[in-house]
Amino acid sequence: MKGTALIELRNHVKNYFDIAEGGSTLRVFRNGKPIADIVAIRSGAPLWQKSDTTDD
């Protein structure tokens, strides 16, 4: 698993999304603490599994 700081992700977001799209998981850190994992969406997954966002 690759890791990056939040500011580095923000400055190079396309590069990191390319990494995730290639199949790698990317862990994002803020102040040295993990805050998120970025993973590629598996092809063939049902649409309800592709997005966990809500319309709050």
Secondary structure, 3 states (H helix, E strand, C coil): CEEEEHHHHHHCHHHHHHHHHCCCCEEEEECCEEEEEECCCCCCCCHHHHCCCCCC
